[in-house]
Amino acid sequence: MYLTSFETPILFLVFNRPENTRLVLEAIKRVRPSKLFVAADGPRSQYIEDKEKCEEVRKIIHREVDWPCQVETWFREENVGCGKAVGGAISWFFQHVEMGIILEDDCLPEASFFSYCEVLLKEYAREPKVLQISGTNHLLEDSAGRNGYYYSNVSSIWGWATWRRAWQLFSVPKELDPNVVTSKYTNSHYAGALVRMIEDTQTGKIDTWDTYWAYTFCLHDGLAIVPFRNQIRNIGVLGTHEKQGTSRFLNMPTFSMEVARLEKPEKMEVDVSVEQRAIRTIVKVDALKPSSWLAMVGKRIKACLSKIYSVALRTWRG
């Protein structure tokens, strides 16, 4: 079923995955947005196949957007990396619109996601405390029975929406204050992992932008709106940051929402019990990733070797 028109602008972030692009664009096509912004980073020179795949993605955009729509594109010729490409694209988007929906090519939305975002973008447009509307619920299927949303400190960017007024707060921190992060989250494992990811972004170990957005959340004590019914299925098995496809959060089921009957929280404050469960799930799932497990084993081996060396050195010295 296709809607007549959808007035909320959408930013579609693509790169080199033609099949993913087709799937997500088909979901966008069903609501027929009147304004569609599409941004793509350029092909990476070290990957021969990138040029052909990037060209195919751009052809899909030109070919499949066949409804009455104002289309704006920013297709980079050179590759600048995920951090600059996506962060720059969002800034470009909000140079033209006051509010909008942001979808990457691995975030396949439930049909109700669009109206959910549209309604709440309008309702919270002048509420400075709320910085984004999330589409992803990390509680897996545990909360799908409720047709509503809650307030959270966690800023998930797998399918989301926000306002120019919120994105204007975004900046690359010159210095990281870990206390800003640890004071916002009671779960020390989650807070510690976020601090390390921000540090890795600063040093160039990770090429991303969303860690700085998470830090912006902490600096301004922002809130995210999170649906009880998950609205986004992440299909990024071949994605930039989920190359092995091992996360249980990939391909999570989505559930339709009755947007006209959304249950609104009584108070504008974090639902502590729900958030703690969500964060524990995030920490648990992350700990099950091979990369996390190997890192933990590596640290333990290093610590053991250090102790053995110290004992041997003391023995040698007598």
C-alpha positions in Angstrom: 0.0 0.0 0.0 1.3 3.4 -1.0 0.4 6.7 0.8 -0.6 9.7 -1.2 2.2 11.9 0.2 4.3 12.3 3.3 5.4 15.8 4.3 8.3 15.1 6.7 11.7 15.3 4.9 13.8 12.2 4.8 17.6 11.9 4.6 18.7 8.6 3.1 22.3 7.8 3.6 23.8 5.3 1.1 27.2 4.1 0.0 28.1 0.8 -1.8 25.3 -1.7 -1.0 22.8 -1.9 -4.0 20.6 -4.6 -2.5 20.3 -2.8 0.9 19.6 0.4 -0.9 16.8 -1.2 -2.9 15.1 -2.6 0.2 15.2 0.6 2.2 14.2 2.8 -0.7 11.2 0.5 -1.3 10.1 1.2 2.3 10.6 4.9 1.7 8.7 4.7 -1.6 5.7 3.4 0.2 5.2 6.7 2.0 6.1 8.8 -1.0 7.9 11.7 0.8 7.5 15.1 -0.8 11.2 15.9 0.1 14.0 13.3 -0.1 17.6 14.0 0.5 20.2 11.4 -0.5 23.9 11.5 0.4 26.7 9.1 -0.5 30.4 9.0 0.3 32.7 8.4 -2.6 34.3 5.0 -3.4 37.3 3.9 -1.5 40.4 3.7 -3.7 41.8 0.6 -2.0 38.7 -1.4 -2.9 38.4 -2.1 -6.6 34.7 -3.1 -6.4 33.6 0.1 -4.7 33.4 2.2 -7.8 31.0 -0.1 -9.6 28.9 -0.6 -6.5 28.7 3.1 -5.7 27.7 3.8 -9.3 25.0 1.2 -9.1 23.6 2.6 -5.8 23.3 6.1 -7.4 21.6 4.7 -10.5 19.0 3.0 -8.2 18.3 6.3 -6.6 17.8 8.1 -10.0 15.7 5.2 -11.4 13.5 4.2 -8.5 12.4 7.7 -7.2 9.5 7.9 -9.5 6.8 9.7 -7.5 6.3 13.5 -7.3 9.2 14.4 -5.0 11.8 17.1 -4.5 15.0 15.2 -4.6 18.3 16.7 -3.4 21.5 14.7 -3.7 25.1 15.0 -2.4 27.1 12.3 -4.1 30.8 12.7 -3.2 33.4 11.9 -5.8 36.1 11.2 -3.2 35.9 9.0 -0.1 36.1 11.0 3.1 35.2 8.2 5.5 32.1 7.4 7.6 32.6 10.1 10.2 32.9 13.1 7.8 30.5 11.8 5.2 27.6 11.0 7.5 28.1 13.9 9.9 28.5 16.3 7.0 25.4 14.9 5.3 23.3 15.5 8.4 24.6 19.0 8.7 23.7 19.5 5.0 20.3 18.1 5.6 19.5 20.6 8.4 20.7 23.5 6.3 17.6 23.0 4.3 15.0 21.6 6.8 13.9 22.2 10.4 13.2 18.6 11.3 13.4 15.3 9.6 14.0 11.5 9.5 17.4 9.9 9.0 17.8 6.4 7.6 21.0 4.6 6.6 21.0 1.9 3.9 21.1 -0.9 6.5 18.1 0.3 8.5 14.9 -1.2 7.2 11.9 0.5 8.8 8.5 -0.9 9.8 5.7 0.9 7.9 4.5 2.7 11.1 8.0 4.1 11.7 7.4 7.1 9.5 4.1 8.3 11.0 5.5 7.6 14.5 8.4 10.0 13.7 6.2 12.6 12.0 3.8 12.8 14.9 6.5 13.1 17.6 8.7 15.5 15.6 5.8 17.9 15.6 4.8 17.3 19.2 8.3 17.7 20.7 9.5 20.4 18.2 9.8 23.0 21.0 10.9 20.7 23.8 14.7 21.4 24.2 15.2 18.4 26.5 14.3 15.9 23.8 17.1 15.6 21.3 16.0 12.7 19.1 13.3 10.1 18.3 14.7 6.6 18.1 13.4 3.8 16.0 15.3 1.0 17.6 14.3 -0.8 20.8 17.1 -3.0 22.2 14.9 -5.0 24.5 14.5 -7.5 21.7 10.9 -8.8 21.9 10.4 -8.2 25.6 8.4 -4.9 25.4 6.5 -5.4 22.1 3.2 -5.7 23.9 3.1 -2.0 24.7 1.9 0.6 22.1 3.9 3.6 23.2 7.3 5.0 24.0 9.6 5.9 26.9 12.3 8.5 27.6 15.9 7.3 27.5 19.5 8.5 27.9 20.6 6.2 25.1 20.9 7.8 21.6 20.5 4.9 19.1 20.9 6.0 15.5 19.6 2.9 13.7 16.6 4.8 12.2 15.9 8.1 13.9 14.6 11.6 13.6 15.6 14.9 15.0 15.5 18.7 14.7 17.8 21.4 13.4 17.8 22.9 17.0 19.2 19.6 18.4 21.8 19.0 15.6 23.1 22.5 16.1 24.4 21.3 19.5 26.6 18.6 17.8 30.3 19.2 17.8 33.6 17.3 17.8 35.0 17.6 21.4 38.5 19.1 21.7 38.9 17.3 25.0 36.9 14.4 26.4 35.7 14.7 30.0 34.9 11.1 31.1 32.9 12.4 34.0 30.3 13.9 31.6 29.6 10.3 30.4 29.9 8.4 33.7 27.6 10.9 35.5 24.8 10.2 33.0 24.8 6.4 33.0 24.6 4.3 36.2 25.9 1.2 34.3 29.7 1.4 34.6 30.3 -1.1 31.8 28.2 0.8 29.4 29.6 4.2 30.4 33.2 2.8 30.2 32.6 1.3 26.8 31.2 4.6 25.5 34.2 6.6 26.9 36.6 4.2 25.1 34.7 4.5 21.8 34.8 8.3 22.0 38.5 8.1 22.7 39.0 5.6 19.8 37.1 8.1 17.5 39.3 10.9 18.6 42.5 8.9 17.9 41.2 7.7 14.6 41.0 4.1 15.6 37.2 4.3 14.8 36.0 6.3 11.8 32.5 7.4 12.9 30.4 10.3 14.1 27.8 8.8 16.4 30.1 8.6 19.4 30.3 12.4 19.3 26.5 12.6 19.1 26.3 10.4 22.2 28.8 12.7 23.9 26.6 15.7 22.9 23.7 13.9 24.6 25.7 13.7 27.8 26.9 17.3 27.6 23.4 18.6 27.3 21.7 16.0 29.4 19.4 15.2 26.5 16.6 12.6 26.2 15.7 10.2 23.4 12.2 8.9 22.7 12.3 5.1 22.3 9.4 3.0 21.0 8.4 -0.1 23.0 7.8 -1.8 19.7 10.9 -2.0 17.7 10.6 -0.1 14.4 13.9 -0.9 12.7 15.4 -4.1 11.4 19.1 -3.6 10.8 20.1 -5.6 7.7 23.7 -4.5 7.8 25.4 -7.9 7.9 27.9 -6.5 5.4 28.0 -3.1 7.1 31.0 -0.9 7.9 30.8 -1.6 11.6 29.1 -5.0 11.7 31.2 -6.8 9.2 30.9 -10.2 10.8 27.1 -10.0 11.3 27.4 -11.4 14.8 25.3 -9.0 16.8 22.0 -10.3 18.0 20.6 -6.8 17.3 20.9 -7.4 13.5 17.7 -8.5 11.9 15.6 -7.9 15.0 11.9 -8.3 14.3 9.8 -5.2 14.0 6.2 -4.6 15.2 3.5 -2.3 13.9 2.5 0.6 16.1 -1.0 2.3 16.3 0.4 5.8 16.1 -3.0 7.4 16.7 -3.2 5.6 20.0 0.4 6.0 21.3 0.7 5.8 25.1 2.6 8.8 26.3 4.7 8.7 29.5 3.1 10.6 32.4 6.3 12.5 33.2 9.2 13.7 31.1 11.9 11.7 32.8 13.9 8.6 32.1 12.1 5.3 32.7 14.9 3.9 34.9 13.7 0.3 35.1 13.2 0.0 31.3 16.4 1.8 30.5 18.4 -0.4 32.9 17.1 -3.5 31.2 17.9 -2.1 27.8 21.4 -1.2 28.8 22.0 -4.5 30.4 20.9 -6.2 27.1 23.2 -3.9 25.1 26.2 -4.7 27.4 25.4 -8.5 27.4 25.0 -8.7 23.6 28.2 -6.6 23.0 30.1 -8.9 25.4 29.1 -11.9 23.2 30.7 -10.5 20.1 33.8 -12.3 19.1 35.7 -9.0 18.9 34.7 -8.2 22.5 35.5 -11.7 23.7 38.9 -11.7 22.0 39.7 -8.3 23.4 38.9 -9.5 26.9 40.9 -12.7 26.5 43.8 -10.7 25.1 43.8 -8.4 28.1 43.7 -11.3 30.5 46.6 -13.0 28.7 48.6 -9.8 28.7 47.9 -9.4 32.5 49.0 -13.0 33.1 52.2 -12.6 31.1 53.0 -9.4 33.0 52.6 -11.2 36.3 54.8 -14.1 35.2 57.4 -11.7 34.0 57.4 -9.8 37.3 57.7 -13.0 39.3 60.5 -14.2 37.0 62.3 -10.9 37.3 62.1 -10.9 41.1 63.4 -14.5 41.2 66.3 -13.7 38.9 67.2 -10.7 41.0 67.1 -12.9 44.1 
